[in-house]
Amino acid sequence: MPYWKRFIFLAVALIANVLTSNAQADSLGGIVVSVDTQSGQLVVKDKTKMTNRNFQVPKNTQITVDGKTAQLNRVEEGQSVTVFFTGTSASRLIVRNEKKTDDDATPTKPTKPEPKVTGAGKTPPRGTANKGEAAAGTTWNQFRGPMRDNISRETGLLKEWPGDGPTASWAATDIGEAYSSVSIGDGKVFTMGNIGDDEMVITLDLATGKKIWSKRSGRAYREGQGNGPRGTPTVDGDRVYAMGGNGDLVCLDVSNGNQHWHINILNEFDGRNIQWGISESVLIDGDRLICTPGGRDATMVALNKMTGRLVWRSQVPTSPQAAYSSAIAIDVGGVRQYVNFTHGGVVGVRASDGAPMWGQRESANSTANCSSAVFENNSVFTASGYGTGGALFRLASRNGQTASELGYTTREMKNHHGGMVVLDGFLYGCDEAILTCLDLKSGKVAWQNRSVGKGSLTMADGRLYVRSENGPVALVEVSSKEYSEKGRFNQPQRSSRPSWSHPVVAEGKLFLRDMDRLLTYDVKEK
């Protein structure tokens, strides 16, 4: 990328920062830990980081409890709360008990008519949002897990596998062609697949693998590299959200698949489908759904998750198309933001109003940016294949704005679409066909190993579960000192397609999706 083009990209982003510097306060979703009505002190557990945040609640703070105006003395421990704040001072509290209201979002006035939503308003009683996160991360409720860091919170798992691998549990067949992975919630397994001419959201019983329900989400997506949807459903309380290869986005009831609403993000936000199909797994953050249409004036959008209606749209400078990555939510110096890899580069968008704050191109290629960003110690690391590699960007916030600077680039993490994970300052991922451990702070290689080959991975209970796209599945000890393999096996009944669906470890099982087949293995210690 010529320097002058990169300069223009960053300059335009800086201008956008200045123009939006007086935008509304930041917001955070969480659970009330404690409240002192006399001093006005409120402690909230951040649902994303699972850490406590302290806020001062002035007397003029707007407070609603279950949609009704209230005083601070109505706020109690254990309630779900969305805090709008500047610094540590709260300007608005939206508090919910067991049932939630539909007026939780505070949308800014859209520049275009709101999307046409099918089925909005037909809403049955709802339970607590973000159930997967509230359950201390034990449920894999979305792509890359409850924290979107690709780390399972499962414990008591096998430290080594027997010679032929872990014991097979159940297999589900006829679930349709797809590269989707799986999400877990409410005793169910959620995935997607093409069945006939339809794209379907499919729900299986967690204990047996038997199909519970399947619902159409849109027309089937077909493409020469493999048919079917690419995204993974997101489970949030009693609703599940799924987006398909043609951009159809649905909100369904977890229990029976009844549709609450549906839109096509490409039609609604003037986007064009990308070469190998929309691949994003949508992010639920508090009361909002975040996705990346890549439209001319809607690079990223926030929707009210209960109705599908527009909250804000974000136009990133140069209006890049969507890529194949999924967004993450991060907090830097009190500024909450959504980070995603677009076709033009990685971008950071302010959560409160969608204002673009920073953008970088060093880790982007011009073909396909696929792997989601990882975040650690106020730094974002992104990487792509096609000979490009990775880059670390250091972030800092001031006056409600976040700026980025390049820390380093590396050619030794050309991560195509297998994903990466960070633990204790070290990053693990496939540099093309080489499993690699990097010191995240410096970018220096700690170790490399070629024995498994190119693939995807996840982390659980001190082990990496590495799935080669054409070969074995391996169990590798998480260590920055050396490659230490603890077992491997070859998946039976392989399809003719590469195994690009990411592995999942949840509820004591390893889940491997292979086109129209889902295999599970018991990985819990007896």
HUQUIWO-V359643 format. One record per residue. N is the residue number from 1. RES is the residue in three letters. PSI is psi in whole degrees, -180 to 180 (none if undefined). OMEGA is omega in degrees with one decimal (* if undefined). Layout:
n:N res:RES psi:PSI omega:OMEGA
n:N res:RES psi:PSI omega:OMEGA
This chain:
n:1 res:MET psi:120 omega:-179.9
n:2 res:PRO psi:147 omega:-176.3
n:3 res:TYR psi:-39 omega:-175.9
n:4 res:TRP psi:-31 omega:177.7
n:5 res:LYS psi:-40 omega:178.1
n:6 res:ARG psi:-37 omega:178.9
n:7 res:PHE psi:-43 omega:179.1
n:8 res:ILE psi:-43 omega:-180.0
n:9 res:PHE psi:-48 omega:-177.7
n:10 res:LEU psi:-35 omega:179.4
n:11 res:ALA psi:-43 omega:178.6
n:12 res:VAL psi:-39 omega:177.9
n:13 res:ALA psi:-40 omega:179.1
n:14 res:LEU psi:-42 omega:177.4
n:15 res:ILE psi:-41 omega:178.8
n:16 res:ALA psi:-36 omega:177.4
n:17 res:ASN psi:-47 omega:-178.1
n:18 res:VAL psi:-43 omega:-177.8
n:19 res:LEU psi:-25 omega:-176.2
n:20 res:THR psi:15 omega:-174.1
n:21 res:SER psi:-21 omega:-179.7
n:22 res:ASN psi:21 omega:-177.0
n:23 res:ALA psi:176 omega:-173.7
n:24 res:GLN psi:171 omega:-174.2
n:25 res:ALA psi:165 omega:174.0
n:26 res:ASP psi:167 omega:-179.8
n:27 res:SER psi:157 omega:-179.1
n:28 res:LEU psi:135 omega:175.9
n:29 res:GLY psi:139 omega:-179.2
n:30 res:GLY psi:-164 omega:-179.7
n:31 res:ILE psi:136 omega:179.2
n:32 res:VAL psi:122 omega:176.8
n:33 res:VAL psi:-46 omega:177.8
n:34 res:SER psi:158 omega:178.4
n:35 res:VAL psi:134 omega:177.2
n:36 res:ASP psi:105 omega:-175.2
n:37 res:THR psi:-26 omega:-179.1
n:38 res:GLN psi:-46 omega:-178.5
n:39 res:SER psi:-15 omega:-177.7
n:40 res:GLY psi:23 omega:-179.5
n:41 res:GLN psi:132 omega:179.6
n:42 res:LEU psi:131 omega:176.7
n:43 res:VAL psi:127 omega:-176.0
n:44 res:VAL psi:136 omega:173.5
n:45 res:LYS psi:117 omega:177.9
n:46 res:ASP psi:121 omega:-176.1
n:47 res:LYS psi:-26 omega:-177.9
n:48 res:THR psi:-48 omega:-177.0
n:49 res:LYS psi:-12 omega:-177.2
n:50 res:MET psi:37 omega:175.2
n:51 res:THR psi:157 omega:-177.3
n:52 res:ASN psi:142 omega:175.4
n:53 res:ARG psi:138 omega:179.9
n:54 res:ASN psi:135 omega:178.4
n:55 res:PHE psi:147 omega:170.2
n:56 res:GLN psi:130 omega:-177.9
n:57 res:VAL psi:97 omega:178.8
n:58 res:PRO psi:164 omega:-177.6
n:59 res:LYS psi:-26 omega:-178.6
n:60 res:ASN psi:8 omega:178.9
n:61 res:THR psi:133 omega:176.2
n:62 res:GLN psi:125 omega:-177.5
n:63 res:ILE psi:129 omega:170.9
n:64 res:THR psi:140 omega:175.5
n:65 res:VAL psi:117 omega:-175.9
n:66 res:ASP psi:39 omega:174.6
n:67 res:GLY psi:-2 omega:-178.4
n:68 res:LYS psi:140 omega:178.3
n:69 res:THR psi:136 omega:-175.2
n:70 res:ALA psi:173 omega:175.2
n:71 res:GLN psi:170 omega:-176.8
n:72 res:LEU psi:-27 omega:-178.6
n:73 res:ASN psi:-7 omega:175.6
n:74 res:ARG psi:-7 omega:179.7
n:75 res:VAL psi:127 omega:-174.2
n:76 res:GLU psi:158 omega:177.0
n:77 res:GLU psi:137 omega:177.0
n:78 res:GLY psi:-11 omega:178.4
n:79 res:GLN psi:152 omega:174.0
n:80 res:SER psi:137 omega:-174.9
n:81 res:VAL psi:142 omega:167.6
n:82 res:THR psi:123 omega:-177.5
n:83 res:VAL psi:124 omega:170.8
n:84 res:PHE psi:128 omega:-169.3
n:85 res:PHE psi:160 omega:169.3
n:86 res:THR psi:121 omega:-173.0
n:87 res:GLY psi:-117 omega:174.9
n:88 res:THR psi:9 omega:-178.1
n:89 res:SER psi:123 omega:-178.8
n:90 res:ALA psi:133 omega:176.2
n:91 res:SER psi:-21 omega:-180.0
n:92 res:ARG psi:139 omega:175.1
n:93 res:LEU psi:127 omega:172.6
n:94 res:ILE psi:110 omega:-171.5
n:95 res:VAL psi:140 omega:-178.6
n:96 res:ARG psi:140 omega:170.1
n:97 res:ASN psi:-141 omega:-174.9
n:98 res:GLU psi:-39 omega:179.2
n:99 res:LYS psi:149 omega:-178.7
n:100 res:LYS psi:155 omega:177.6
n:101 res:THR psi:163 omega:-177.2
n:102 res:ASP psi:0 omega:-176.4
n:103 res:ASP psi:22 omega:-175.0
n:104 res:ASP psi:-31 omega:-179.0
n:105 res:ALA psi:153 omega:177.7
n:106 res:THR psi:78 omega:-172.8
n:107 res:PRO psi:143 omega:169.1
n:108 res:THR psi:160 omega:-177.0
n:109 res:LYS psi:121 omega:-178.3
n:110 res:PRO psi:154 omega:179.1
n:111 res:THR psi:-10 omega:176.2
n:112 res:LYS psi:164 omega:175.3
n:113 res:PRO psi:149 omega:179.6
n:114 res:GLU psi:152 omega:-179.9
n:115 res:PRO psi:150 omega:172.5
n:116 res:LYS psi:121 omega:-174.4
n:117 res:VAL psi:125 omega:179.5
n:118 res:THR psi:122 omega:173.4
n:119 res:GLY psi:4 omega:-179.6
n:120 res:ALA psi:146 omega:176.5
n:121 res:GLY psi:-20 omega:178.4
n:122 res:LYS psi:75 omega:-168.0
n:123 res:THR psi:116 omega:176.0
n:124 res:PRO psi:172 omega:176.6
n:125 res:PRO psi:144 omega:-175.0
n:126 res:ARG psi:155 omega:177.6
n:127 res:GLY psi:-168 omega:-176.9
n:128 res:THR psi:136 omega:-179.4
n:129 res:ALA psi:162 omega:175.3
n:130 res:ASN psi:45 omega:-177.5
n:131 res:LYS psi:-37 omega:-179.2
n:132 res:GLY psi:-42 omega:178.9
n:133 res:GLU psi:-39 omega:-178.5
n:134 res:ALA psi:-23 omega:-179.4
n:135 res:ALA psi:31 omega:175.9
n:136 res:ALA psi:29 omega:172.8
n:137 res:GLY psi:15 omega:-178.1
n:138 res:THR psi:-19 omega:-178.3
n:139 res:THR psi:134 omega:-178.6
n:140 res:TRP psi:82 omega:-167.6
n:141 res:ASN psi:2 omega:-178.8
n:142 res:GLN psi:172 omega:176.1
n:143 res:PHE psi:131 omega:-179.1
n:144 res:ARG psi:13 omega:170.3
n:145 res:GLY psi:175 omega:-172.3
n:146 res:PRO psi:-29 omega:178.5
n:147 res:MET psi:2 omega:-175.0
n:148 res:ARG psi:31 omega:177.5
n:149 res:ASP psi:3 omega:177.3
n:150 res:ASN psi:23 omega:179.5
n:151 res:ILE psi:122 omega:174.1
n:152 res:SER psi:142 omega:177.4
n:153 res:ARG psi:12 omega:177.1
n:154 res:GLU psi:144 omega:175.3
n:155 res:THR psi:171 omega:179.4
n:156 res:GLY psi:31 omega:-179.4
n:157 res:LEU psi:161 omega:179.0
n:158 res:LEU psi:132 omega:177.2
n:159 res:LYS psi:-25 omega:176.2
n:160 res:GLU psi:152 omega:176.1
n:161 res:TRP psi:148 omega:171.3
n:162 res:PRO psi:172 omega:-173.1
n:163 res:GLY psi:-35 omega:-179.3
n:164 res:ASP psi:15 omega:177.0
n:165 res:GLY psi:178 omega:-179.4
n:166 res:PRO psi:163 omega:-177.3
n:167 res:THR psi:130 omega:177.1
n:168 res:ALA psi:141 omega:179.7
n:169 res:SER psi:-86 omega:176.1
n:170 res:TRP psi:161 omega:177.6
n:171 res:ALA psi:137 omega:175.7
n:172 res:ALA psi:132 omega:179.9
n:173 res:THR psi:172 omega:178.2
n:174 res:ASP psi:42 omega:176.6
n:175 res:ILE psi:9 omega:174.4
n:176 res:GLY psi:153 omega:177.7
n:177 res:GLU psi:139 omega:177.7
n:178 res:ALA psi:157 omega:166.9
n:179 res:TYR psi:8 omega:177.0
n:180 res:SER psi:150 omega:169.9
n:181 res:SER psi:-154 omega:-176.9
n:182 res:VAL psi:154 omega:169.5
n:183 res:SER psi:155 omega:-176.3
n:184 res:ILE psi:136 omega:175.7
n:185 res:GLY psi:146 omega:175.1
n:186 res:ASP psi:34 omega:179.7
n:187 res:GLY psi:20 omega:-176.5
n:188 res:LYS psi:159 omega:174.0
n:189 res:VAL psi:129 omega:-177.4
n:190 res:PHE psi:135 omega:175.4
n:191 res:THR psi:-171 omega:-179.4
n:192 res:MET psi:163 omega:176.9
n:193 res:GLY psi:156 omega:172.5
n:194 res:ASN psi:126 omega:171.8
n:195 res:ILE psi:109 omega:-173.8
n:196 res:GLY psi:-130 omega:-179.8
n:197 res:ASP psi:9 omega:-174.9
n:198 res:ASP psi:147 omega:170.6
n:199 res:GLU psi:130 omega:-171.3
n:200 res:MET psi:147 omega:164.9
n:201 res:VAL psi:128 omega:-170.2
n:202 res:ILE psi:136 omega:-177.4
n:203 res:THR psi:129 omega:-177.7
n:204 res:LEU psi:154 omega:174.3
n:205 res:ASP psi:129 omega:-176.3
n:206 res:LEU psi:-35 omega:-175.8
n:207 res:ALA psi:-34 omega:-171.6
n:208 res:THR psi:-20 omega:-176.0
n:209 res:GLY psi:1 omega:-179.9
n:210 res:LYS psi:143 omega:-177.4
n:211 res:LYS psi:132 omega:177.5
n:212 res:ILE psi:-52 omega:174.6
n:213 res:TRP psi:160 omega:172.7
n:214 res:SER psi:140 omega:-176.9
n:215 res:LYS psi:142 omega:178.8
n:216 res:ARG psi:135 omega:176.2
n:217 res:SER psi:-19 omega:-179.7
n:218 res:GLY psi:-172 omega:177.9
n:219 res:ARG psi:152 omega:-176.6
n:220 res:ALA psi:139 omega:174.6
n:221 res:TYR psi:129 omega:-179.7
n:222 res:ARG psi:139 omega:-175.8
n:223 res:GLU psi:147 omega:-172.0
n:224 res:GLY psi:-24 omega:179.4
n:225 res:GLN psi:-1 omega:-179.0
n:226 res:GLY psi:126 omega:-178.2
n:227 res:ASN psi:163 omega:171.1
n:228 res:GLY psi:166 omega:178.7
n:229 res:PRO psi:156 omega:-179.8
n:230 res:ARG psi:-27 omega:-176.2
n:231 res:GLY psi:165 omega:179.0
n:232 res:THR psi:136 omega:179.1
n:233 res:PRO psi:153 omega:176.0
n:234 res:THR psi:122 omega:-179.2
n:235 res:VAL psi:129 omega:-179.0
n:236 res:ASP psi:103 omega:-177.6
n:237 res:GLY psi:-126 omega:-178.7
n:238 res:ASP psi:20 omega:177.5
n:239 res:ARG psi:152 omega:175.3
n:240 res:VAL psi:137 omega:-176.6
n:241 res:TYR psi:135 omega:-177.4
n:242 res:ALA psi:139 omega:178.0
n:243 res:MET psi:134 omega:-174.5
n:244 res:GLY psi:-179 omega:-174.6
n:245 res:GLY psi:-22 omega:176.9
n:246 res:ASN psi:4 omega:178.7
n:247 res:GLY psi:10 omega:176.6
n:248 res:ASP psi:126 omega:-178.2
n:249 res:LEU psi:123 omega:-178.5
n:250 res:VAL psi:151 omega:171.2
n:251 res:CYS psi:119 omega:-175.0
n:252 res:LEU psi:158 omega:175.9
n:253 res:ASP psi:132 omega:-177.5
n:254 res:VAL psi:-38 omega:-171.6
n:255 res:SER psi:-36 omega:-173.1
n:256 res:ASN psi:-2 omega:178.3
n:257 res:GLY psi:5 omega:178.1
n:258 res:ASN psi:137 omega:-175.3
n:259 res:GLN psi:129 omega:174.5
n:260 res:HIS psi:-43 omega:176.1
n:261 res:TRP psi:164 omega:-178.4
n:262 res:HIS psi:137 omega:168.4
n:263 res:ILE psi:162 omega:169.6
n:264 res:ASN psi:115 omega:-171.4
n:265 res:ILE psi:-28 omega:179.4
n:266 res:LEU psi:-41 omega:177.9
n:267 res:ASN psi:-42 omega:-174.0
n:268 res:GLU psi:-29 omega:-172.4
n:269 res:PHE psi:25 omega:169.7
n:270 res:ASP psi:46 omega:177.9
n:271 res:GLY psi:168 omega:175.7
n:272 res:ARG psi:142 omega:179.1
n:273 res:ASN psi:152 omega:-178.0
n:274 res:ILE psi:169 omega:-165.7
n:275 res:GLN psi:-42 omega:-176.2
n:276 res:TRP psi:21 omega:172.1
n:277 res:GLY psi:144 omega:175.7
n:278 res:ILE psi:129 omega:-172.3
n:279 res:SER psi:4 omega:-174.0
n:280 res:GLU psi:141 omega:168.7
n:281 res:SER psi:119 omega:-169.2
n:282 res:VAL psi:151 omega:-180.0
n:283 res:LEU psi:131 omega:170.5
n:284 res:ILE psi:124 omega:-179.7
n:285 res:ASP psi:103 omega:-175.7
n:286 res:GLY psi:-119 omega:-176.9
n:287 res:ASP psi:10 omega:-174.7
n:288 res:ARG psi:150 omega:171.4
n:289 res:LEU psi:130 omega:-177.1
n:290 res:ILE psi:129 omega:174.4
n:291 res:CYS psi:173 omega:-168.6
n:292 res:THR psi:85 omega:-179.8
n:293 res:PRO psi:-28 omega:-176.2
n:294 res:GLY psi:33 omega:178.2
n:295 res:GLY psi:171 omega:-176.8
n:296 res:ARG psi:-37 omega:176.2
n:297 res:ASP psi:24 omega:-179.4
n:298 res:ALA psi:71 omega:176.2
n:299 res:THR psi:-48 omega:179.0
n:300 res:MET psi:148 omega:177.8
n:301 res:VAL psi:154 omega:170.0
n:302 res:ALA psi:129 omega:177.9
n:303 res:LEU psi:151 omega:169.8
n:304 res:ASN psi:119 omega:-172.6
n:305 res:LYS psi:-22 omega:-178.5
n:306 res:MET psi:-28 omega:-174.4
n:307 res:THR psi:-19 omega:-175.4
n:308 res:GLY psi:3 omega:-177.5
n:309 res:ARG psi:153 omega:-174.1
n:310 res:LEU psi:133 omega:171.1
n:311 res:VAL psi:-54 omega:171.7
n:312 res:TRP psi:159 omega:171.9
n:313 res:ARG psi:144 omega:-177.8
n:314 res:SER psi:122 omega:176.6
n:315 res:GLN psi:105 omega:178.2
n:316 res:VAL psi:140 omega:177.7
n:317 res:PRO psi:139 omega:-175.8
n:318 res:THR psi:-2 omega:176.0
n:319 res:SER psi:61 omega:-177.7
n:320 res:PRO psi:150 omega:172.3
n:321 res:GLN psi:165 omega:173.3
n:322 res:ALA psi:155 omega:170.4
n:323 res:ALA psi:-146 omega:-174.3
n:324 res:TYR psi:16 omega:-174.7
n:325 res:SER psi:167 omega:176.8
n:326 res:SER psi:144 omega:-173.0
n:327 res:ALA psi:154 omega:169.9
n:328 res:ILE psi:157 omega:176.4
n:329 res:ALA psi:132 omega:-179.6
n:330 res:ILE psi:161 omega:173.9
n:331 res:ASP psi:128 omega:178.3
n:332 res:VAL psi:112 omega:178.7
n:333 res:GLY psi:38 omega:179.4
n:334 res:GLY psi:1 omega:179.5
n:335 res:VAL psi:112 omega:177.4
n:336 res:ARG psi:141 omega:-174.9
n:337 res:GLN psi:160 omega:177.3
n:338 res:TYR psi:132 omega:-177.0
n:339 res:VAL psi:130 omega:176.4
n:340 res:ASN psi:158 omega:177.0
n:341 res:PHE psi:115 omega:174.2
n:342 res:THR psi:179 omega:177.4
n:343 res:HIS psi:-30 omega:-177.9
n:344 res:GLY psi:-15 omega:-177.7
n:345 res:GLY psi:180 omega:178.8
n:346 res:VAL psi:139 omega:-177.4
n:347 res:VAL psi:152 omega:173.3
n:348 res:GLY psi:124 omega:-174.8
n:349 res:VAL psi:132 omega:-177.4
n:350 res:ARG psi:132 omega:-173.8
n:351 res:ALA psi:-33 omega:-172.8
n:352 res:SER psi:-34 omega:-173.7
n:353 res:ASP psi:0 omega:178.4
n:354 res:GLY psi:9 omega:-179.4
n:355 res:ALA psi:127 omega:174.8
n:356 res:PRO psi:132 omega:-176.7
n:357 res:MET psi:-37 omega:-179.1
n:358 res:TRP psi:159 omega:179.5
n:359 res:GLY psi:145 omega:-180.0
n:360 res:GLN psi:148 omega:-175.3
n:361 res:ARG psi:-5 omega:-169.5
n:362 res:GLU psi:-28 omega:-178.5
n:363 res:SER psi:7 omega:-176.5
n:364 res:ALA psi:146 omega:170.5
n:365 res:ASN psi:173 omega:-175.1
n:366 res:SER psi:7 omega:-178.0
n:367 res:THR psi:-61 omega:-176.3
n:368 res:ALA psi:117 omega:173.3
n:369 res:ASN psi:115 omega:-166.0
n:370 res:CYS psi:-44 omega:-170.9
n:371 res:SER psi:137 omega:178.7
n:372 res:SER psi:152 omega:177.7
n:373 res:ALA psi:154 omega:170.5
n:374 res:VAL psi:151 omega:-172.8
n:375 res:PHE psi:133 omega:-179.5
n:376 res:GLU psi:127 omega:174.4
n:377 res:ASN psi:52 omega:177.7
n:378 res:ASN psi:27 omega:175.9
n:379 res:SER psi:143 omega:176.1
n:380 res:VAL psi:133 omega:175.7
n:381 res:PHE psi:129 omega:175.4
n:382 res:THR psi:155 omega:-178.0
n:383 res:ALA psi:155 omega:177.1
n:384 res:SER psi:167 omega:-179.1
n:385 res:GLY psi:-149 omega:179.2
n:386 res:TYR psi:38 omega:175.1
n:387 res:GLY psi:6 omega:-172.7
n:388 res:THR psi:-65 omega:-177.1
n:389 res:GLY psi:-162 omega:-172.3
n:390 res:GLY psi:171 omega:177.5
n:391 res:ALA psi:146 omega:175.0
n:392 res:LEU psi:133 omega:179.9
n:393 res:PHE psi:126 omega:178.8
n:394 res:ARG psi:135 omega:-174.7
n:395 res:LEU psi:147 omega:175.7
n:396 res:ALA psi:143 omega:-177.0
n:397 res:SER psi:146 omega:176.5
n:398 res:ARG psi:131 omega:177.9
n:399 res:ASN psi:42 omega:176.3
n:400 res:GLY psi:6 omega:-179.9
n:401 res:GLN psi:149 omega:175.2
n:402 res:THR psi:133 omega:176.8
n:403 res:ALA psi:156 omega:-179.4
n:404 res:SER psi:151 omega:171.6
n:405 res:GLU psi:149 omega:-179.1
n:406 res:LEU psi:126 omega:174.9
n:407 res:GLY psi:-53 omega:177.4
n:408 res:TYR psi:166 omega:169.2
n:409 res:THR psi:157 omega:178.0
n:410 res:THR psi:139 omega:174.4
n:411 res:ARG psi:4 omega:-174.9
n:412 res:GLU psi:28 omega:169.0
n:413 res:MET psi:65 omega:177.6
n:414 res:LYS psi:72 omega:-174.2
n:415 res:ASN psi:112 omega:-173.4
n:416 res:HIS psi:-72 omega:177.4
n:417 res:HIS psi:20 omega:-178.3
n:418 res:GLY psi:-10 omega:178.1
n:419 res:GLY psi:163 omega:-178.0
n:420 res:MET psi:165 omega:179.1
n:421 res:VAL psi:147 omega:-178.3
n:422 res:VAL psi:135 omega:173.8
n:423 res:LEU psi:131 omega:176.1
n:424 res:ASP psi:39 omega:174.3
n:425 res:GLY psi:5 omega:179.2
n:426 res:PHE psi:140 omega:-177.9
n:427 res:LEU psi:135 omega:-179.5
n:428 res:TYR psi:135 omega:178.3
n:429 res:GLY psi:171 omega:179.7
n:430 res:CYS psi:120 omega:170.5
n:431 res:ASP psi:89 omega:-167.8
n:432 res:GLU psi:-113 omega:-176.2
n:433 res:ALA psi:11 omega:-175.5
n:434 res:ILE psi:113 omega:173.0
n:435 res:LEU psi:126 omega:-168.9
n:436 res:THR psi:142 omega:172.4
n:437 res:CYS psi:122 omega:179.8
n:438 res:LEU psi:144 omega:165.0
n:439 res:ASP psi:112 omega:-171.8
n:440 res:LEU psi:-36 omega:-176.8
n:441 res:LYS psi:-40 omega:-174.5
n:442 res:SER psi:-23 omega:-175.1
n:443 res:GLY psi:2 omega:-179.3
n:444 res:LYS psi:144 omega:-179.6
n:445 res:VAL psi:128 omega:175.2
n:446 res:ALA psi:-45 omega:173.5
n:447 res:TRP psi:162 omega:176.8
n:448 res:GLN psi:151 omega:178.7
n:449 res:ASN psi:135 omega:-176.1
n:450 res:ARG psi:2 omega:-166.4
n:451 res:SER psi:-26 omega:-179.6
n:452 res:VAL psi:-39 omega:-178.3
n:453 res:GLY psi:179 omega:-177.6
n:454 res:LYS psi:136 omega:179.4
n:455 res:GLY psi:-165 omega:-179.1
n:456 res:SER psi:165 omega:-176.8
n:457 res:LEU psi:164 omega:169.4
n:458 res:THR psi:169 omega:-176.7
n:459 res:MET psi:139 omega:177.0
n:460 res:ALA psi:131 omega:172.0
n:461 res:ASP psi:48 omega:175.3
n:462 res:GLY psi:16 omega:179.8
n:463 res:ARG psi:147 omega:169.3
n:464 res:LEU psi:133 omega:172.8
n:465 res:TYR psi:107 omega:-171.5
n:466 res:VAL psi:122 omega:-178.1
n:467 res:ARG psi:107 omega:176.7
n:468 res:SER psi:142 omega:-177.8
n:469 res:GLU psi:-18 omega:179.2
n:470 res:ASN psi:-2 omega:-174.1
n:471 res:GLY psi:-132 omega:-169.6
n:472 res:PRO psi:172 omega:168.0
n:473 res:VAL psi:128 omega:-173.9
n:474 res:ALA psi:149 omega:173.8
n:475 res:LEU psi:122 omega:-173.2
n:476 res:VAL psi:131 omega:178.0
n:477 res:GLU psi:137 omega:176.3
n:478 res:VAL psi:108 omega:-177.9
n:479 res:SER psi:137 omega:176.7
n:480 res:SER psi:-1 omega:-175.6
n:481 res:LYS psi:-39 omega:-175.4
n:482 res:GLU psi:164 omega:172.2
n:483 res:TYR psi:123 omega:-178.5
n:484 res:SER psi:103 omega:-176.6
n:485 res:GLU psi:138 omega:-176.5
n:486 res:LYS psi:17 omega:176.8
n:487 res:GLY psi:157 omega:176.1
n:488 res:ARG psi:159 omega:173.3
n:489 res:PHE psi:163 omega:176.4
n:490 res:ASN psi:127 omega:-180.0
n:491 res:GLN psi:129 omega:177.5
n:492 res:PRO psi:164 omega:172.5
n:493 res:GLN psi:46 omega:-180.0
n:494 res:ARG psi:142 omega:172.7
n:495 res:SER psi:179 omega:178.6
n:496 res:SER psi:-3 omega:-178.9
n:497 res:ARG psi:155 omega:173.7
n:498 res:PRO psi:146 omega:-179.2
n:499 res:SER psi:79 omega:-176.2
n:500 res:TRP psi:-13 omega:177.5
n:501 res:SER psi:130 omega:-176.2
n:502 res:HIS psi:143 omega:175.7
n:503 res:PRO psi:154 omega:178.7
n:504 res:VAL psi:138 omega:173.9
n:505 res:VAL psi:115 omega:-178.8
n:506 res:ALA psi:150 omega:176.3
n:507 res:GLU psi:37 omega:176.4
n:508 res:GLY psi:11 omega:-176.8
n:509 res:LYS psi:152 omega:169.5
n:510 res:LEU psi:125 omega:-178.9
n:511 res:PHE psi:128 omega:178.1
n:512 res:LEU psi:111 omega:176.9
n:513 res:ARG psi:133 omega:177.5
n:514 res:ASP psi:91 omega:-177.0
n:515 res:MET psi:-111 omega:-174.5
n:516 res:ASP psi:22 omega:-178.5
n:517 res:ARG psi:140 omega:174.4
n:518 res:LEU psi:121 omega:179.9
n:519 res:LEU psi:144 omega:176.6
n:520 res:THR psi:150 omega:-178.3
n:521 res:TYR psi:142 omega:177.3
n:522 res:ASP psi:119 omega:-179.4
n:523 res:VAL psi:14 omega:178.1
n:524 res:LYS psi:140 omega:174.5
n:525 res:GLU psi:140 omega:-179.4
n:526 res:LYS psi:none omega:*
